[in-house]
Amino acid sequence: MTDPADLPLDQQDLAILDRLAAIHTMLDPPPADLDERVTFAIALDDLDAEVARLREQQTVGTGARGAERTRTITFDGESRTVMITIVDRQDGMVRIDGWLAPSAPLRVDLRLPEPEPHRTVTADAAGRFAFDRVPHGIVQFLVQPPEGSAMPRLVTPAFTL
Amino acid sequence: MAVVTLGSGGAGTSQAGPDRAARPGECLERARNGELGALSDVVRELNPLLWHVARAEGLTSEESADVVQTTWLELLRRLHEIQSPRALTAWLVTATRRGAWRTRELSRRQAPDGAERLERAPDPGPGPGEELLSEERDRALWRHFHRLPERCRALLRIVAQADRPDYSVVAEALGMPIGSIGPTRGRCLAKLRAMLLDDPGWSTP
């Protein structure tokens, strides 16, 4: 007798798989903004990029009753680490302080959803950079390679401020 | 009982017809030519599958979302190497799984003991949530599904999210090839199916 495991899928199998998918989608759905985050992150004008992975994320303070809320995120690329600190401002915007390691005076772009233009700053010799009065929402960092370098730029995943 | 054969391997031979095979193929081609917006349909189609791949490896919801996003970003550099939609699915599933392992290792090192480990107990799935299911059929399915070994639950949870023609591609990328000619049921689904057919809660319409 043939082992049932070796038989091709029939309608009963498909019905089981369909219901399993439906139940998982209902009880454990992906974050609602996953498609938006991915679509935003990959809408780049150049395919060649080194991807910095999210290593760590920490939030300190609640932001309630004037208490400052600070979020620290670290992204690791092969060539460089990008560390940023996000602080809520009184006016509903945020300030981002960043640090590149190893340090280098590189151009850093902050991508915001259209129609907001990209913002660009250059890190100082110690690798520090800052963006102030940034609106809440989805963003992504691009770090340009040193001038004359054959290395690709570094991109972080998109994340929500 | 009608037997449904799924794609028998090789692009263009799938039973789903040329439409489904051609559309992602065309999107891939446009993306390779620099039109990355063309990928957004493919992103929407494959994101649930990839997210469940990461979840089944024991990551939290947010960690899974990060791994999925990073995988897509890494795909950009490799786009020119990927020739067919089936190869794309296989590449993405494999890369997501590796990304999930890396993230899991990292969190394990950062939180060597205690609560974190409990939270990451095997099968991060929704767990018995039977009372949330209104159909008796679904409740029966969910009950029997949780009687399967963890490895089977992870596999079935993922392949259930795959588009049917991708069933075998996904299973293979997960290291559990099912059938060399056409996709076969495989041991996990055969087991679940046998339990369900014995349960009147499933078989009685």
Interface residues (C-beta under 8 A of the other chain):
Chain A: D3 P4 A5 D6 L7 P8 L9 D10 Q11 Q12 D13 L14 I16 L17 D18 R19 L20 A21 A22 I23 H24 T25 M26 L27 D28 P30 P31 L34 D35 R37 V38 T39 A41 I42 A43 L44 L47 D48 A49 V51 R53 L54 R55 E56 P152 V155 P157 A158
Chain B: M1 A2 V3 V4 T5 L6 G34 L36 G37 L39 S40 V43 R44 N47 P48 W51 H52 R55 S61 E62 S64 A65 D66 V68 Q69 T70 W72 L73 E74 L75 L76 R77 L79 G99 R102 L106 Q110 G125 P126 G129 L132 L133 R137 D138 L141 W142 F145 L156 R157 V159 A160 Q161 R164 Y167 G179 G182 P183 T184 R185 G186 R187 L189 A190 L192 R193 A194 L196 L197
